[in-house]
């Protein structure tokens, strides 16, 4: 994908290590994310799944077009399956909530306004 070098983040997850990328974050921000990541509660991986909320609730979906962890085409397929009211593509890495926070917040706020009527 894009020409940016990947910043690799490694952190704990479910008793193992998770590696992700944040090539569009400044190195300092990527380092902070890497060293402050915490593993989720152990029960999270053992809890029984229920019906997904997207089946009954309105959805908006953000695709990170420079994601190297989840291919953008897979993100788009997932979005189509959910029949979202809106899909936003951001020129961003897997860490888009950090690197493109304003755009992600705008999408969330739009959803909140729509839900409030």
Secondary structure, 3 states (H helix, E strand, C coil): CCCCCCCEEEEEECCEEEEEECCCCCHHHHHHHHHHCCCCCHHHHCCCCCCCHHHCCCCEEEEECCCCCCCHHHHHHHHHHHCCCEEEEECCCCCHHHHCHHHHHHHHHHHHHHHHC
